[in-house]
Amino acid sequence: MSDPITLNVGGKLYTTSLATLTSFPDSMLGAMFSGKMPTKRDSQGNCFIDRDGKVFRYILNFLRTSHLDLPEDFQEMGLLRREADFYQVQPLIEALQEKEVELSKAEKNAMLNITLNQRVQTVHFTVREAPQIYSLSSSSMEVFNANIFSTSCLFLKLLGSKLFY
């Protein structure tokens, strides 16, 4: 096994092997690390790529496994597609296109139904201030009830994360 290679992608460090980086020889990374393209170095001697470091982890994992693994609530699909285009990893581009078709079908099947009820509730209470002396107080508040129906798991997770702590 070859020595590990550390990449600085947009300020985020990743360590991998030469075999992983050249696993798709027709990609930009394959060309860079087979010597066909020059590589830039940062001040620590790491290979520097001026791209988004956050989504590079998904690209690197694809290079390792040839499988697109994204979290269920992944929100950076457009950015990841642009990064895959930049790195020219054709199988990843195709996997992303399939994933986008899958997501668009799921979105078309989503349904949301909201019923909102509003009412004012009044609470009356008495306070004993001394023997045979009571005070009566009232307080009113608006109460909202919402019934929400949705077939999208992602929507429900997002809504739940915003409504509940």
Backbone as JSON, one array per atom type, in Angstrom:
{
  "sequence": "MSDPITLNVGGKLYTTSLATLTSFPDSMLGAMFSGKMPTKRDSQGNCFIDRDGKVFRYILNFLRTSHLDLPEDFQEMGLLRREADFYQVQPLIEALQEKEVELSKAEKNAMLNITLNQRVQTVHFTVREAPQIYSLSSSSMEVFNANIFSTSCLFLKLLGSKLFY",
  "N": [[0.85, -1.19, 0.0], [0.49, 2.23, -0.76], [2.02, 5.26, 0.55], [0.13, 7.42, 2.74], [-1.78, 10.18, 1.46], [-2.26, 13.56, 2.03], [-4.82, 15.82, 1.56], [-5.68, 19.21, 1.12], [-8.59, 20.55, 0.96], [-10.24, 23.27, 0.22], [-9.49, 24.26, 2.73], [-10.11, 22.23, 4.46], [-8.86, 19.22, 5.74], [-8.08, 16.09, 4.29], [-7.21, 12.69, 4.37], [-5.95, 10.12, 2.39], [-5.41, 7.38, 0.08], [-3.12, 6.93, -2.69], [-4.09, 5.1, -4.5], [-6.87, 5.32, -4.13], [-7.33, 7.97, -5.0], [-6.69, 7.75, -7.69], [-8.52, 5.98, -8.64], [-10.48, 6.4, -10.53], [-9.35, 6.88, -13.45], [-9.9, 8.65, -15.57], [-10.84, 10.9, -14.39], [-10.47, 14.25, -12.97], [-9.0, 14.15, -10.59], [-7.76, 11.68, -10.91], [-6.1, 12.32, -13.07], [-4.55, 14.36, -11.92], [-3.12, 13.03, -9.88], [-1.78, 11.05, -11.18], [0.22, 12.24, -12.41], [-0.3, 13.65, -14.71], [-1.3, 16.18, -14.53], [-0.38, 19.27, -12.97], [0.09, 19.7, -9.42], [-0.93, 21.8, -6.74], [0.56, 23.03, -3.71], [0.03, 23.46, -0.19], [1.13, 25.5, 2.64], [2.02, 23.57, 4.42], [2.79, 21.52, 2.85], [0.81, 19.88, 1.88], [-1.35, 18.62, -0.7], [-3.14, 21.04, -2.41], [-6.46, 21.97, -3.08], [-8.62, 24.23, -4.37], [-11.53, 24.19, -3.6], [-14.9, 23.34, -2.47], [-14.68, 22.19, 0.73], [-16.39, 20.87, 2.46], [-18.32, 19.21, 1.11], [-16.61, 17.54, -0.2], [-16.05, 15.22, 1.13], [-18.04, 13.38, 0.43], [-17.46, 12.92, -2.21], [-14.91, 11.79, -2.0], [-15.57, 9.47, -0.54], [-17.1, 8.2, -2.5], [-15.11, 7.69, -4.39], [-13.73, 5.77, -2.98], [-15.58, 3.66, -2.63], [-17.25, 3.41, -4.84], [-19.92, 3.93, -4.59], [-22.76, 5.92, -3.95], [-23.26, 7.48, -1.05], [-25.35, 9.22, 0.86], [-26.58, 11.3, 3.51], [-29.93, 11.02, 4.81], [-31.22, 13.48, 5.08], [-29.86, 15.2, 3.37], [-28.89, 18.3, 2.04], [-27.42, 19.58, 0.1], [-27.39, 19.01, -2.66], [-27.22, 20.29, -5.22], [-24.77, 21.68, -5.01], [-23.02, 19.5, -4.59], [-23.33, 18.19, -7.04], [-22.21, 20.11, -8.79], [-19.57, 20.07, -7.83], [-18.88, 17.41, -8.41], [-18.97, 17.57, -11.18], [-16.82, 19.33, -11.55], [-14.65, 17.75, -10.64], [-14.86, 15.77, -12.47], [-15.79, 13.09, -12.25], [-17.24, 10.73, -13.73], [-18.94, 8.38, -13.2], [-19.92, 9.12, -10.66], [-21.3, 11.47, -11.28], [-23.35, 10.37, -12.83], [-24.58, 8.75, -10.87], [-25.51, 10.74, -9.16], [-27.36, 12.0, -10.84], [-29.26, 9.95, -11.07], [-30.07, 9.82, -8.39], [-31.21, 12.37, -8.09], [-33.41, 12.15, -9.82], [-34.83, 10.18, -8.47], [-35.38, 11.55, -6.06], [-36.95, 13.66, -7.06], [-39.21, 12.3, -7.93], [-40.18, 11.38, -5.5], [-40.77, 13.82, -4.29], [-42.86, 14.7, -5.91], [-44.85, 13.01, -5.14], [-45.46, 13.81, -2.64], [-47.6, 15.07, -0.08], [-49.41, 17.54, 1.58], [-51.43, 18.51, 4.22], [-53.02, 20.84, 6.09], [-54.76, 21.68, 8.99], [-56.03, 24.24, 10.83], [-56.94, 25.39, 13.95], [-58.31, 27.94, 15.97], [-58.86, 29.28, 19.12], [-60.16, 31.09, 21.93], [-59.28, 30.72, 25.24], [-60.39, 30.98, 28.56], [-59.24, 31.27, 31.82], [-60.24, 30.97, 35.11], [-59.44, 31.81, 38.41], [-59.19, 31.59, 41.96], [-57.77, 33.28, 44.73], [-56.84, 32.89, 48.01], [-56.44, 35.41, 50.16], [-56.53, 36.22, 52.77], [-58.11, 35.24, 55.88], [-61.38, 34.72, 55.01], [-61.14, 36.45, 52.89], [-61.02, 36.68, 49.56], [-59.63, 36.75, 46.29], [-60.6, 37.14, 42.95], [-59.4, 36.11, 39.88], [-58.81, 36.38, 36.36], [-57.69, 35.02, 33.31], [-56.96, 35.2, 29.92], [-56.2, 33.37, 26.98], [-54.97, 32.8, 23.68], [-55.42, 29.87, 21.9], [-53.92, 27.64, 19.72], [-54.46, 24.99, 17.55], [-52.99, 22.66, 15.45], [-53.32, 20.47, 12.78], [-51.42, 18.42, 10.85], [-50.78, 16.87, 7.81], [-48.66, 14.82, 5.97], [-46.82, 13.15, 3.42], [-44.16, 13.05, 3.14], [-41.19, 12.07, 4.47], [-38.86, 13.55, 4.88], [-39.83, 16.17, 5.01], [-41.38, 16.05, 7.33], [-39.41, 15.5, 9.25], [-37.87, 17.84, 9.06], [-39.79, 19.79, 9.76], [-40.39, 18.92, 12.34], [-37.92, 19.34, 13.58], [-37.85, 22.09, 13.65], [-40.03, 22.81, 15.21], [-39.93, 21.49, 17.68], [-37.87, 21.08, 20.56]],
  "CA": [[0.0, 0.0, 0.0], [1.29, 3.46, -0.86], [1.95, 6.18, 1.68], [-1.06, 8.27, 2.72], [-1.69, 11.51, 0.86], [-3.17, 14.5, 2.68], [-5.34, 16.87, 0.69], [-6.29, 20.38, 1.72], [-9.66, 20.95, 0.05], [-10.93, 24.44, 0.77], [-9.16, 24.44, 4.14], [-10.43, 21.01, 5.21], [-7.86, 18.21, 5.43], [-8.5, 14.71, 4.05], [-6.09, 11.79, 4.14], [-6.38, 8.96, 1.63], [-4.3, 6.72, -0.61], [-2.97, 7.22, -4.12], [-5.0, 4.18, -5.22], [-8.21, 5.91, -4.09], [-7.37, 9.18, -5.83], [-6.56, 7.38, -9.11], [-9.45, 4.88, -8.92], [-11.16, 6.77, -11.78], [-8.24, 7.52, -14.16], [-10.36, 9.72, -16.46], [-11.28, 12.06, -13.6], [-9.45, 15.25, -12.73], [-8.13, 13.65, -9.53], [-6.93, 10.64, -11.53], [-5.07, 12.99, -13.87], [-3.65, 15.09, -11.01], [-2.26, 12.17, -9.07], [-0.99, 10.15, -12.03], [1.29, 13.08, -12.93], [-0.7, 14.31, -15.96], [-1.62, 17.58, -14.21], [0.4, 19.74, -11.81], [-0.64, 19.88, -8.17], [-0.5, 22.91, -5.89], [0.83, 22.63, -2.32], [-0.15, 24.51, 0.82], [2.35, 25.79, 3.39], [2.45, 22.36, 5.11], [3.16, 20.53, 1.85], [-0.35, 19.09, 1.46], [-1.92, 18.99, -2.0], [-4.2, 22.02, -2.18], [-7.5, 22.11, -4.11], [-9.45, 25.37, -3.98], [-12.93, 23.83, -3.81], [-15.66, 23.2, -1.24], [-14.16, 21.08, 1.54], [-17.45, 20.17, 3.19], [-18.93, 18.14, 0.32], [-15.59, 16.67, -0.77], [-16.09, 13.91, 1.82], [-18.91, 12.48, -0.33], [-16.71, 12.58, -3.43], [-13.86, 10.87, -1.59], [-16.2, 8.19, -0.22], [-17.47, 7.57, -3.76], [-13.87, 7.16, -4.96], [-13.36, 4.57, -2.21], [-16.56, 2.56, -2.66], [-18.06, 3.46, -6.07], [-21.32, 3.98, -4.18], [-23.15, 7.24, -3.44], [-23.85, 7.41, 0.29], [-25.71, 10.55, 1.35], [-27.54, 11.25, 4.61], [-31.32, 11.15, 4.38], [-31.62, 14.89, 5.06], [-28.82, 15.93, 2.64], [-29.46, 19.51, 1.45], [-26.42, 20.23, -0.77], [-27.34, 18.23, -3.9], [-26.73, 21.13, -6.31], [-23.34, 21.91, -4.78], [-22.31, 18.24, -4.83], [-23.34, 17.95, -8.49], [-21.21, 21.01, -9.38], [-18.25, 19.57, -7.45], [-18.65, 16.19, -9.2], [-18.64, 18.05, -12.53], [-15.46, 19.88, -11.51], [-13.69, 16.66, -10.52], [-15.06, 14.93, -13.66], [-15.97, 11.68, -11.89], [-18.45, 10.45, -14.5], [-19.89, 7.5, -12.5], [-20.55, 9.89, -9.59], [-22.27, 12.36, -11.94], [-24.5, 9.52, -13.19], [-25.26, 8.36, -9.63], [-26.22, 11.93, -8.68], [-28.52, 12.19, -11.7], [-30.25, 8.95, -10.65], [-30.57, 10.24, -7.08], [-32.09, 13.53, -8.28], [-34.66, 11.64, -10.39], [-35.5, 9.5, -7.36], [-35.9, 12.57, -5.15], [-38.03, 14.43, -7.69], [-40.41, 11.45, -7.91], [-40.67, 11.39, -4.12], [-41.36, 15.14, -4.03], [-44.14, 14.81, -6.61], [-45.82, 12.21, -4.42], [-45.68, 14.36, -1.31], [-48.9, 15.71, 0.12], [-49.45, 18.25, 2.85], [-52.76, 18.97, 4.57], [-52.94, 21.51, 7.39], [-55.99, 22.2, 9.56], [-55.64, 25.12, 11.94], [-58.06, 25.86, 14.77], [-57.93, 28.96, 16.93], [-59.94, 29.62, 20.05], [-59.72, 31.79, 23.14], [-59.65, 30.03, 26.47], [-60.29, 31.82, 29.74], [-59.02, 30.53, 33.05], [-60.61, 31.74, 36.31], [-58.92, 31.21, 39.63], [-59.34, 32.39, 43.17], [-56.62, 33.27, 45.63], [-57.2, 33.27, 49.38], [-55.46, 36.38, 50.62], [-56.64, 36.26, 54.23], [-59.37, 34.56, 56.23], [-62.61, 35.26, 54.46], [-60.86, 37.41, 51.82], [-60.59, 35.98, 48.34], [-59.63, 37.57, 45.08], [-60.9, 36.37, 41.74], [-58.61, 36.57, 38.73], [-59.07, 35.7, 35.09], [-56.65, 35.17, 32.29], [-57.37, 34.65, 28.62], [-55.1, 33.09, 26.05], [-55.35, 32.21, 22.4], [-54.89, 28.52, 21.74], [-53.9, 27.18, 18.34], [-54.24, 23.57, 17.29], [-52.69, 22.43, 14.03], [-53.21, 19.1, 12.32], [-50.63, 18.44, 9.62], [-50.63, 15.57, 7.15], [-47.65, 14.86, 4.92], [-46.26, 11.83, 3.09], [-42.72, 13.21, 2.96], [-40.43, 11.9, 5.72], [-37.91, 14.66, 5.03], [-40.59, 17.34, 5.45], [-41.76, 15.87, 8.73], [-38.21, 15.66, 10.07], [-37.53, 19.26, 9.06], [-40.8, 20.48, 10.54], [-40.19, 18.53, 13.74], [-36.71, 19.98, 14.12], [-38.11, 23.52, 13.84], [-41.09, 23.03, 16.18], [-39.65, 20.87, 18.98], [-36.48, 21.17, 21.0]],
  "C": [[0.89, 1.24, 0.0], [1.11, 4.32, 0.39], [0.68, 7.02, 1.59], [-0.76, 9.63, 2.1], [-2.7, 12.39, 1.58], [-3.51, 15.61, 1.7], [-5.9, 18.0, 1.55], [-7.32, 20.87, 0.7], [-10.44, 22.07, 0.71], [-10.67, 24.65, 2.25], [-9.46, 23.24, 5.01], [-9.48, 19.91, 4.78], [-8.49, 16.82, 5.32], [-7.25, 13.88, 3.8], [-6.61, 10.53, 3.46], [-5.16, 8.34, 0.95], [-4.26, 7.14, -2.08], [-3.91, 6.34, -4.93], [-6.43, 4.73, -5.24], [-8.31, 7.09, -5.03], [-7.29, 8.87, -7.32], [-7.52, 6.26, -9.49], [-10.3, 5.15, -10.17], [-10.14, 7.56, -12.61], [-8.66, 8.67, -15.07], [-10.82, 10.96, -15.71], [-10.13, 13.05, -13.44], [-8.48, 14.79, -11.64], [-7.21, 12.55, -10.05], [-5.8, 11.24, -12.33], [-4.06, 13.7, -12.97], [-2.64, 14.16, -10.35], [-1.58, 11.05, -9.86], [0.14, 10.94, -12.7], [0.94, 13.8, -14.22], [-1.02, 15.79, -15.77], [-0.77, 18.01, -13.02], [-0.5, 19.86, -10.58], [-0.05, 21.06, -7.4], [-0.31, 22.39, -4.47], [0.52, 23.8, -1.39], [1.15, 24.67, 1.62], [2.87, 24.58, 4.18], [2.86, 21.25, 4.14], [2.03, 19.63, 1.4], [-0.8, 19.55, 0.08], [-3.12, 19.88, -1.76], [-5.14, 22.06, -3.38], [-8.46, 23.18, -3.61], [-10.91, 25.1, -4.34], [-13.61, 23.68, -2.45], [-15.2, 21.96, -0.46], [-15.24, 20.27, 2.22], [-18.01, 19.0, 2.38], [-17.9, 17.2, -0.3], [-15.6, 15.29, -0.11], [-16.95, 12.91, 1.05], [-18.23, 12.03, -1.62], [-15.63, 11.56, -3.08], [-14.44, 9.5, -1.23], [-16.64, 7.46, -1.49], [-16.23, 6.98, -4.43], [-13.47, 5.86, -4.27], [-14.28, 3.39, -2.49], [-17.33, 2.42, -3.97], [-19.56, 3.43, -5.76], [-21.61, 5.35, -3.59], [-23.89, 7.07, -2.12], [-24.08, 8.82, 0.8], [-26.65, 10.4, 2.54], [-28.95, 11.52, 4.09], [-31.75, 12.6, 4.24], [-30.61, 15.77, 4.31], [-29.44, 17.09, 1.86], [-28.55, 20.18, 0.43], [-26.3, 19.54, -2.12], [-26.79, 19.06, -5.07], [-25.24, 21.39, -6.21], [-22.54, 20.64, -5.06], [-22.25, 17.92, -6.32], [-22.29, 18.83, -9.19], [-19.79, 20.54, -9.05], [-17.91, 18.3, -8.23], [-18.31, 16.55, -10.64], [-17.21, 18.58, -12.57], [-14.42, 18.76, -11.49], [-13.8, 15.64, -11.66], [-15.09, 13.44, -13.33], [-17.3, 11.25, -12.51], [-19.4, 9.48, -13.79], [-20.59, 8.2, -11.33], [-21.6, 10.83, -10.17], [-23.52, 11.57, -12.3], [-25.28, 9.1, -11.95], [-26.05, 9.54, -9.05], [-27.46, 12.21, -9.53], [-29.63, 11.21, -11.33], [-30.88, 9.34, -9.32], [-31.53, 11.42, -7.21], [-33.42, 13.11, -8.89], [-35.49, 10.97, -9.29], [-36.13, 10.5, -6.4], [-37.04, 13.36, -5.76], [-39.32, 13.61, -7.75], [-41.02, 11.46, -6.52], [-41.34, 12.72, -3.8], [-42.71, 15.29, -4.72], [-45.23, 14.03, -5.89], [-46.15, 12.77, -3.04], [-47.01, 15.09, -1.25], [-48.9, 16.36, 1.49], [-50.87, 18.76, 3.06], [-52.68, 19.57, 5.96], [-54.33, 22.01, 7.78], [-55.6, 23.0, 10.79], [-56.89, 25.6, 12.65], [-57.52, 26.88, 15.76], [-59.12, 29.21, 17.84], [-59.33, 30.34, 21.26], [-60.2, 30.99, 24.34], [-59.43, 30.98, 27.64], [-60.17, 30.92, 30.97], [-59.37, 31.46, 34.21], [-59.99, 31.03, 37.51], [-59.08, 32.18, 40.79], [-58.11, 32.21, 44.04], [-57.11, 33.71, 47.01], [-56.1, 34.16, 49.91], [-55.43, 36.49, 52.14], [-57.91, 35.49, 54.59], [-60.57, 35.36, 55.73], [-62.38, 36.35, 53.42], [-60.28, 36.64, 50.64], [-60.54, 36.97, 47.19], [-59.83, 36.64, 43.88], [-60.1, 36.96, 40.59], [-58.99, 35.76, 37.5], [-57.91, 35.95, 34.15], [-57.15, 34.51, 31.02], [-56.14, 34.41, 27.77], [-55.67, 32.5, 24.77], [-54.65, 30.87, 22.26], [-55.01, 28.12, 20.28], [-53.68, 25.68, 18.32], [-53.99, 23.41, 15.8], [-52.61, 20.93, 13.78], [-52.52, 19.13, 10.97], [-50.53, 17.02, 9.09], [-49.61, 15.72, 6.03], [-47.18, 13.45, 4.66], [-44.75, 11.9, 2.92], [-42.01, 13.1, 4.31], [-39.49, 13.06, 5.95], [-38.62, 15.91, 5.54], [-40.93, 17.22, 6.93], [-40.57, 16.02, 9.66], [-37.82, 17.13, 10.18], [-38.51, 20.04, 9.93], [-40.63, 20.18, 12.03], [-38.98, 19.21, 14.35], [-36.93, 21.46, 14.38], [-39.13, 23.78, 14.95], [-40.74, 22.54, 17.58], [-38.18, 20.97, 19.3], [-36.02, 19.85, 21.54]]
}
